[in-house]
Amino acid sequence: MSEPKPPTPTTPTPGDTYKGWLFKWTNYIKGYQRRWFVLSNGLLSYYRCQAEMGHTCIGTINLATANITVEDSCNFVISNGGAQTYHLKASSEIERQRWITALELAKAKAVRMQDESDDSADELSAATPASTQAAGSHPSEVQSTLRTLGSKVEDLTTCNDLIVKHGSALQRSLSELEGLQVGTDMGEKIRQVTERATLFRITSNAMINACRDFLSIAQSHSKRWQKALQTEREQRIRLEETLEQLAKQHNHLERAFRGATVLPPSLSNPNLSIKSGVSGKGDASDEDDDNEFFDAMEDPTGFITVPADPKYHRRSGSNISGISNETAMDDQSYDEMSLASNSESSPPLELEPVRQRRTRIPDKPNYYLNLWSIMKNCIGKELSKIPMPVNFNEPLSMLQRLSEDLEYYELLDKAAKCQSSLEQMCYVAAFTVSSYSTTVHRTGKPFNPLLGETFELDRFRESGYRSLCEQVSHHPPAAAHHAFSEKGWTLRQEITLASKFRGKYLSIMPLGSIQCMFDKSNNHYSWKKVTTTVHNIIVGKLWIDQSGEIDVVNHKTGDRCHLKFAPYSYFSRDVPRKVTGVVTDKDGKAHYVLSGTWDEKMEFSRIMQSSKGENGTEGKQRTVYQTLKPKEIWRKNPLPEGAENMYYFSSLALTLNEPEEGVAPTDSRRRPDQRLMEEGRWDEANAEKQRLEEKQRSTRRERERDAVKAAPTPEEGAHPDNYQALWFEKIHDSVSGETLHVYKGGYWDAKEQGSWEMCPDIF
């Protein structure tokens, strides 16, 4: 069997990445297994195949502490002292020598880099013997320096007390000297003043010397500590990334193990047969899947899906038992519906060129901020009541973040064309999930809107919809949103955010509902949002998770979709950020299953049959759904190039704060603090943010005074937040049974006429 050649030169140079196939000993049952090895940055890693390099590393060994020994013409061993030992075999002696050369060069470079790191950490310790320059001596030296600085601080405290004491005595003596009568004995008083002045001078000199010594020691160690701190910070980041990668690999390995139904066949090459002289190779291998065991865990979805019988895929006119002709043809209607949607949605001929939106914003500056000094006083408080610097923000307001829910408006366009309310429910449910895809890397906090602030998103010419948001309440903060499309749908929502900081994580609980109405069918849907959690607020790499359950209800037909967002767990066997759902009719009969992740894609499958399966863990019985082949209903758009330097904004988010002519004076694009932050002028943005917040508090006090004066009695209408929204009015929706702010009209007419006299001055 011919082996592929490694894609590297014959004699690798230090620092080059070296890759190739090697045979690795696993155990006496499987013998040698062919694996793909990668040597990079002093680490030797291996995978089952090249395709797994991006996600599933089986094992890694650090060459800086490893020993490399040659056994025979093709075999060699890499060991780091007992914890890890790799018995490897190359396809030929020449190939083995290439690997040995590459490994020795990588090991020498790794050892040299480690020594240089140790030396740089101790470069200012010239008085320390060379034998104590290792990393282990660093903590004791720091403690010694801190003890020296502590003693200097004690000296400064003592000198300060003495200066106060002698200064007071000197002042009393001078006062007594001034009050002496002529003819009295002044010699004794002058002597006392001279002695006290001398003591005061000596103490002052001692304090000056102590200050000089303290400053000298601090300056001499400041550079070294800064370098050590930077090194520790980089190492911490690397450890966090490594741990995250290991967790992903662990998940992939568990899923691969559960998905395996048969043992992989062993190699039949006689040259790889087990030899009697390798008794030391019988250790348990880290990749022996047959010996892995896992604790039983309950499936969080509560149901199981299996492929339906092939007879359901036959596109015949015969009526299958238990399934109507409409159901039998439903799978075929997937592709036909997609083709019809594509033909109907062909864009009309543009008479005017569509506006070119921007594709970049200034890169995010690298400002250092002490998180603990700000957040330690925030534990347990309402986040909206804490003055936060813009360092925690992203240059978008909460109103603009609400408008980002329309990132995948095409799902509602397709839903408007559906003939079946159950199919329409699938698209609406996918739309609810898609609104979370923009949050996966967005750890920045949006600006809290000012009372009366608005934001319009006019995409009527490009995409056929218009959107308007307004901040309708300040305490509690609430925003109303209204969007409508020429394709026949209307979306409205009123969201109030309740957020609590719990030390290690931040929980954001959206209160309020979202409603979607379709003109053609008069279907009226409503749902609520799930809880968003930001982890590692103080220490570690920030990451976001969505968890909870959503019930999407069609108030006209009684159809319902129950979506479950599984919270992330290191010990879970499921794919991270998993979302599952079942679409049922008014009688509770299941028709569709949805599955996927809220950060990548969603699929839906038609249910052919359902039955109660065997009892799961803890005696719980799970439903088994037989489904047709799943169809992809939504997939996340890729982020623009360089998004990591632009707050991980999507293509739509990059355009939200783009300046536009004709928008209202209260539009978020006109916020000066938000604009300054986007331009990278964060200090000016912080000052402007404080000015706007103080102006809002002043306006609130004036409104409170006016409310008290206007109230006929003290009990009537004196609430300080008795604010009347400009473009929205509060009504009771008889269909959903909820009270919320609904768009009352007039904004787009005012924009067309350029008449903004009714808008308040909030900026």
N, C-alpha and C positions, 0 to 999 in steps of 0.2 A: 504494500500500500504506500503510495507516494505521499509525502508530507509537504504541505505548502511551506515555502521559504519565508523566514521572518522578513518583514519590510524594513530592514536596517542594514547599514554597511557591515562589511566583514569585521572591521575593527572599530567598535563604537568609541566615541569620544566622551569625556566626562560630561554629564548633564543631559546626554541624549536619552530620549525615550526608546526603550528596546522592547519589542513585542515578538511573540512567536508561540508555536505549539510545543508543548512538552507533555510527557506522560508522568502522572503523579500517582504514587502508591496510595491506595485508600485502605484496603483491608484484605484479609485472606479470601474473602468471598468474591470481591470484584477485581482484585489485583490492581494493575495499573490502569488508570483512566486518562484519556486524552483531554487536556485542559489548555485554555488560552491564557498565557502569562504576559503581564505588562510590568516593566521596570521603569519607574519614574520617580524622581525626587527622593531617591534613597529608599523607596518602598517597593517591594515586590508583591504584586497582587495577582490573583488568578480567577478565572471565570469559566463557566461551562462552554461558552462559545463567544465569538466576537460580538454578537448581537446583544449580549447581556452586559456589555461594558458600561452602559449608561445607568444601570439601576441595580444589578445583582452581583456584587462582589462576594465570592465565597470565602476568601481569606486574604490577609495581608500580613507581611512580616517586615519589620524595620531592620535594614541592613547595617545600621550603625552599631547595633549590639549583636549581630549575627555572626556565626562561624560558617565558612564555606569549605567543604572537604570533597575530594574526588575519590570515588570508590573504584571504578574501572573505566574502560574505554568510553562508555556512554552514560554512566550513572554518576550522580553527585548529590550531596546532602547539604541542606541549609538548615541551621538550628540556632535558636537564640537562647540556649541554655536549659532546655527542657520543656518550656511552656509550649513552644511550637517547633516542629521538626518536619521538613518537607523532603521526602525521598523522590528524586526526580530522575528521569531518563530522557535523553535526547535521541533523535532519530539517527544520528551519526556522531563520530568522534569530532569531526570538524564543527558540527553544530554545537556540541557540548562545549568545545573550547571557546566558541563565540560567546556563549552565555557566561562562562567562567570569567572571561575578560570583562564583559559588561558589568557583571556583579561585583568584581573586585574594584573596578573604577568607581562604581556608584557607592560602594562601601567606603572607600577612601575619601570621597567627596563628602559623604554624610558625616564621617568622623571629624573631618576638618571643619565643616560648618558648625558642628556641635562645640568643638574646641574654641572656635572664634566667638561663638555666642557667649561661652563662659568667660573668655578673656575680656570681652567688651563690657560685661557686667561688673568686672572688678578692675577696670583700667586705672581707677584713681587710688587703688590700695597699694601704693608703692612700698609702704613700710611692711606689708604683709609678706611673709616668706612665700616662695613660689609654690611650695607644696600645699599651701592653704588657699590657692586661687580658684578652687573648684566651686561649683554652685552651692555646695553645702555650707560654705562659710559665709555666704551672703546674708542670711537672716541674723546671725550673731553680730556682724558688723553693723547692720541697721539698728539692732537693739543697743549696741554700744554708743552709736551716734545719738540715738534718741535719749539715752541716759545722760550724755554730755549736754545736750540741748536742755534737758529737764533741769540739770543742776544750774545752768546759766539762767534759766527762768527763775529759779529759786533765788539766785543772787540778785537778779533784777527786782524781785519782790521785796527782798530785805533792804536793798538800797532805796527803794521807793519809800518804805516805811521810815527809814532813817532820815531821808530828805524832808519828809513831812514833819517829823519830830524836830529836827534841828532848824528847819525853816521857821517853825512856829516859835521856838525859843529865841531865835535871832530876831524875829519880829517884835517879841515882847521886850527884849533888851533895847532895841532901838527906840521903842515907845517910851521906856523908862528913861533912857538917856535924854530924849527930847524934853521930858517933864522935870528934869533936875533943876533946882534953884542954883543961882550963882553963889559960889562960896562953899558949896558942899564938896565932899570928897568925890571927884569925878574919876580918879585913877582906877578905883575898883570896878566901876561900871564899864569903863573903856576896856579893861582887861577881860571882863566877861563877854563883851561884844566881840572882841578879837578872837577869843577861844571858840565861841559859837560860830563865827564866820569861818574859822579854820576847819572845824568839824563839818560844816556845810560844804566847803570846797572839797574836802577829802571824800565825802560821801558822793558828791556829784561826779568827781573824777572816777570813782569806783564804778558808778553806774554807767558812765560813758564807756569805760573799758569793757564792762560786761556786755553792753550793747554791741560794741565793736566785735568782740569775740563771737557773740551769737550770730551776728550778721555774716561774719567770715565763715563760720562753720556751715551755716545754712546755704550760702552761695557756693561753697566748695562741693556740697553734696546735692545741690539742686539738679545739676545737669545729669548726674549719675542716676538719681531717683527718677527723673523724667524718662531717661532711656529705659530703666528697669520697668517703669510703669507701662511704657509703650510696648515693651516686649511681652509683659504679662497680658496686656490687652489683646495683642495679636494672637498669643497662644490660646487665650480664652475663646476668641472667635473661631480659631481652627478647631478647638475641641468641640464647640457647639456645632459647627458644620459637620464634623466627623460623627458626632452622636446622632445628628439628624439623618445622615446618610446610612448609618448602621441601623437605625430604626426602620428606614425604608427598605433596606436589604432584608431585614428580619421579616417584614411584612410580605415581601415578594417570595422569600423562601417558604414561609408558611403556606401561602396560597399555592405555590408550585407543588408542595408536598400534598396538600389536600386534593389538588387536581390530578395527581398521578394515580392511575388505576392499575398499572402493571409495572413490574421492575424493569429498568433499562437493561437491554442485553449487554453482556460483557463482550469485550473484544475477542475475536477469534484468532488473532495473530499469534502463532506459536512462539514468536520471539518474546512475547509479553507474559508467558506463563510464570507461575509462582516458583521461585527457587527455594531450595531447602536451606540455603545459607543466609536468609534474610529474616531471621527470627525476631530481630528488633523492630520489624516493620508491622507488627500486628497490633499496634495501638489503635484505639478508636479514632476514626477520621472525623474531622469537623464537617465533612460533606456527606456522611453516610446517612442518607434520608431514611433508610429502613429502620434505624435505631432511634429516631426522634419520636418523642411523645409529647402531647400537649394536653393541658387541662381542658375538660369539656366546657364550652361556652355557649350560651344561648344565642341563637340567631336573632339579632335585634329587629329584623324585618317582620317577624311574625308569620311569614309565609315562605313557600318554596315554589319556584317556577321550573317546569320541565318542558322540553319540546313536545308539542302535540303530535298525535298520530299522523303519519304522512297522508292519510286519506283526507285530512282537512285541507291539504294544499292542492288537491285536485280541483281544477276549475271546471266542474261539470254542473249540469243543470239538475242532477238528481238531488233529492232532499235527504240529507243525512239525519239520522235519528238524534233528536235533541237539539238540532241546529237548523235555523231557518235558512232559506235561500239568500236572504240579505247578509246573514253572518258568513255563509260560505263564500260569498263574493267579496267580503270585506277586505281580505288580504290583497286581492287584485286591485281594489279601489285605491290602495296606497299610491301605487305608481301612477295610476290614471289621474288621481287628484293632484299629484305633484306636477304632472305635465300640464293639466288644466290651469293650475295656479301660475306656472311659468308663462303660459301663453297669454293669460289674462293680465299678468303684471308687467307686460312689456312696456317700457317707458314711452310716453308720447313724445312727439317731435318737439324739441326745445326751440323756442323762438329767440330766447335770450340765453347767454351763457350762465351756467350755475356758478354761484360764488365759490371761489377757491378758499377753503378753510386752511388755517395754519396746521402744521404738522409737528411743530417743536415749540417749546418754551425754554427759558433760561434754565441751565442745569441747577440743581439744588446745591446751595453752598454747604460746606462742611463745617458747621458750627458745633463747638463742644458745649455741652450743657450738663450740669450736675443734676441728674434726675432726682436723687434722693433729697437734696436740699429743698426741692420744690414740692415733691409728692408726699413727704413724710407727714405734713400737716393736712393732707387731703383725705386721709383714710376715713371712710364712712360718710363723707360729705357728698352732697349732690354736685355732680361735675359742672353743671351749668352755672353754679354759684361761686366757682373758684376762678380767680383771675389767672389765666394761663398765658404764658408768652407764646409768640408765634412759632417758637422752635418746635412745639409739639404739633403744629398745624400743617395743613397742605393748603395751597393757594386757591381754595374753592370754598364756598359757603355751603351750609346744610341744604339750602334751597337748590343749589346746583347738584349736590349729591342726590337729592330726590329726583331731579330731572334725569339723572343717569339711569334710572329704572327703565327708560325708553331706549336703552342701548340696542335691544333686540326687539324693536317694534314690529319687525316682520312677522313675528309669531302671532301677534294680534291681527295683522293683515291677513294671514292665512286662516286664522280662526274665524274671521268674518266671512270667509267663503265656504266654510264647512256646512254641509247639509244636515249632518248628524250632531245633536247636542253633546253626545258622548265624545265624539272626535274633537269637537270644539273645546270640551273640557280638558283634553290632553294638551292642546296648544296653550290654553290659559294657565294650566299647571306648570308647563315648561317655562312660560313667561315669568311666573312667580319665582322659579328657581334661578333663572338667568340673571335676575337683578342682583344676586349675590356674587356673581362671577367677577365683578370689578373690585371686590373687597379683599381678595385673597392676599395681595401684597400691600394693600393700602393701610398702613399702620398710622398715618397722619390723621389728626383730628380736624374736621372741617370747621370753618369759622361759624360761631353762633350768630345767626341773623339778628339784625336789629328789628325792633317792633315796627312793622310797616314796610320792611324791606321786601322787594319783589325780585323775581327772575323769570325772564321769558326765554323760551327756546323755540324759535320760529324756523322750522324745517319744512314748510308747506311746499315750496317749490322743489326741494330735493327729495323729500320722503313723504310728503302728503299729510303731515301732522303739525300741530302747534301745541305748545305747553306753557302754562303760567303757574308760578308758585308765589305765595305771599305768606310772610310771618304774621299770623293772626293773633298770637298771644305771646307774652314774655314770661310770665310766671303762672303756670308752667309753660315752658317754651313749646309752641305748637305751630306747625306749618301746614297750609292747605295747598293742594296741587290739583290742577285740572288740565287734561290733555284731550284733544279730539283729532280725528283723522277723517280725511275724505273717503277712506276705505270703509267707513261705517262702524267705527267703534269710539267709545268715550271712556277715559280712565280718570278717576278722581280718588283722592286720598287725603286724609288728615292724620298727621303723625305727630305724636308727642313722645320725646325720648326721656326715659328714666334711666339714669346711669349711676352706678355705685363703684367706687374704687375700693378694692379689698386687699390692697398691699401687693400681692403677687399678680393679680389680674384685674381687669376692668370689665364689668358686665354692662351691656347696653341693651335695655329692654324697650323696643318700640311699642307704644300704645296707640290704639286707633286702628281703623280698618281701611282697606283698599277695595274699590269697587270698579267693575268694568261692565259696560253695557254695550250691546250690539244692536244696531238699528234694524237690521233685516229680520232677525229672529226675536227681538225684544228679550233675549236672555240677559239676566242680571246676575253677575257673579260678585262675590265678596270673599275676602280672606284677610288674615292678619300676618304680621311678620314674626320671625323667630328671634331668639336672643343671640346677640353677637358678643363674643368674648375675646378680649385682647390679652394675651398671656405674656409673661416675662416683662412686666412693666419696669421693675427695678433692675434686675440682673438677667442677662441673657439676651438672645435674639427675639425681638418681637414677632409674634405670629398670631393669626386670627382664625377663629373657629366659629361656625354657625351650628346651633343645636336647638332642637325643639320640634314641634309638630305644627302643621298647617292644615286646616280644613278649608278647601275651596268649595263653595256652595253655589249652585245655580238655583236662585230663589224662584224661578219660573217653573222649572221641571222637577226640582228636588234632587237632581244629580249631585254627586259629591265626590271629591277627590281628597283622600287623606294622605298627606305627604309627611315623611319622617326624616329629619336631618339627624343623622347619627353623630353624637359628639366624638371627637378624636380620643382614642385611647391607645397607649403604647402596646397594651396587651391584646388589643382587638385583632381578630384575623381578617376583618373586612378592609376593603380599600379605604384610604382616608377620604374624608369629606363626602361620604356616601349619602345618597338620597334615594328613597324608595317610596312608591305610592301605588294606590289602587283606586281606579275610577269605578264607582258604583252608581246604579240608578236609584230612583226613589224607593224601590222595594228592597234595596240592599244587595242586589245581584251584581257581582263584579264583571266588568266588561274589558277593562284594559289594566295592564301593569306597567308602571313607569319605573325606571331605574337609571342610575348614573351617579354623577358627582356634581356638586354645585359650582365647581371651579373649572369644569372641562366640557361635559356633554350630558345629554339625556336621551334615552331611548324609550319607545313604548311598544308594547306587544298586545295583540288581540288575544283574549282569553277564550279558549275553546271549551274547556271543561274545568271544573273545580271539585275537589274532594278533600276530606279531612285526612291528614297524614298521621303517621305514628306520633306517639307522645314524644316531645322534645325533653329538654332538661327540665327538672322540677315538675315533671308530669304535665307540662303544657302541650296542648295539641295544636299543631300548625296546619294551615291550609295549603294544599298543593294545587297550583294552577298549571294547567297544560296550555301553553301559548304557542302562537305562530312565531316565525322568525322575527326578532326585534328590528324596528326601524328607527334610525336616528332622527330625532325631531329637533334637536338643538345642539350646536357646538359653539364653544367660545371663540371669538375672533382673536387672532394673535395680537400681542402687544406691539406697538410701533418700535422701531429700532431706537435703542438708547433709553428705553422706558425706565430702566433702573436709576437713571440720573434725573428723571423728570417725575418723581414721586409715583412711579408705576402707573401713570395715567394711560387710559385707553385712547384710541383715536378720537372718540367723541369727547372724552374729558379734556383733551388738549384744546378743544375749540370752545369750551363752555365759558371761559373767562376772556375770550378774544374780544377786544373793543368793537362795538357796533354803533352805528349812528341810529338815532331815532328811538332808542329804548328809553324807558321811564327814568326820571331822576333818581328813583329809589331802587334801580336795578343793581344786582350784586356786582356787575362789571364796573360800577362806578365807586365801589368801596375803596378808599385810598389805602387803608392798611393792607388789604388783600392784594392790591396792585403792587405796592411796595415790596411785599413778601415775594410775589412772583418774580420781580425784577432782581431779587437777591439782596435788597436793602433791608435787612431784618431789624436792625436797631431803630431805624426810622419807622418801620412797620409797628414795632412794639409801642413806640411813643404815640403813634397815630391811633392804635387800638385802644390805648388808655383814654385818649381824648374822646373817641367815639362812645366808649362805655360811660364816661362821666357825663357826656351830653345826653345820653339816653336816660341816665338816672335823674338828671335835672328835668328833662321833659316829663318823666314819670311823676316827679314831685309836683310839677305845675298841673298836670292832669288830675292828680289827686286833690289839689286845692280847688280846682274848678268843679270837680265832682261834688265836693262837700258844699260849695256855695250853691250849686244848682239843685241840690237835693232838697225837697220840701221839708223832709224830716230827717233826723240823723240816721234812721234805719233804711232810707231809700237811696239807692244808686251812688253810694260813696266809695265803692270799691275802686282802688287805684288802677286795676287792670280792666276797668269797664271800657275797653277800647273797641271801636267799631271798625272792622276791616273795610278796606277801600273797594276791593274787587270781589269779595266773597261775603256770603250771608249764611247765618246758622239756621238750618232747617232740620226737621225730623223726617227721615226717609221712611215712608210707609212700607216699602218693599223689604228692606233689610232690618227695619226696626231700630235704626241707629240715628243719633243726632250728630251732625257734622257740618262743617263749612262747605258750601257749594258755590261754585262760580256763578255770579249773578249777571255777568256780561258787561260790556262797555270798554274793556281794555283795548281790544284790537281796533275799535272805532277811534278811541282817543289817540292811539299810535298813528293811525292813518291821517288824522287831522292835526297831529302835533300839539294837542291840547292836554297839558299836564298840570294845569293850575291847581287841581284838587290834591296833588301829591304832596305829602309832608316833607319838610327839610330834615332828613335824618343823618345826612353825611356832613 
